[in-house]
Amino acid sequence: MDLRDPKSISLTDGDGRERPFILSKMPAFEGLEIMARYPTSLAMAAIPKLSEWPVVEDLQRKILKYVAVEINGKSVPLTTQALIDNHVGDWECLAKLLLAEVQYNNSFFRNGTISDFFADIMRTSLAKIQEILTPSSPPSSTPNSPPSTN
């Protein structure tokens, strides 16, 4: 796989060791799928239910295949568990790497407007919930008899 617009970065793992990586741009449709699923997965990644872990892991693997490491002068994408474990080091570095790749592929993450992005999602979600619930609410009506005085 050829890396599109490669960018070299270095991240520090939990033991203070510098780890070099090469970020690359995702193709349009795969990038769109990843970003469509990413906001939901952010919440699941924080405290995923065991049943949701396969979804989170699948998304992380899709992101990582656009990150590479240099081995013997060649860029090798992180496509296997062994490559990820050997080159990323620990979960802290993995979290930083995933975030770096997402930021590199999305201008609204790079330009500091991520809060606007999530605010728009929240507004849209709340409006949709209200739209769904309003018709199912029971209509207001007057009682057939006066309230009890007991």
Helices and strands as residue ranges (DSSP letters): E 4-12, E 18-25, H 28-46, G 50-52, H 53-64, E 67-71, E 74-77, H 81-88, H 91-105, H 107-110, H 114-136
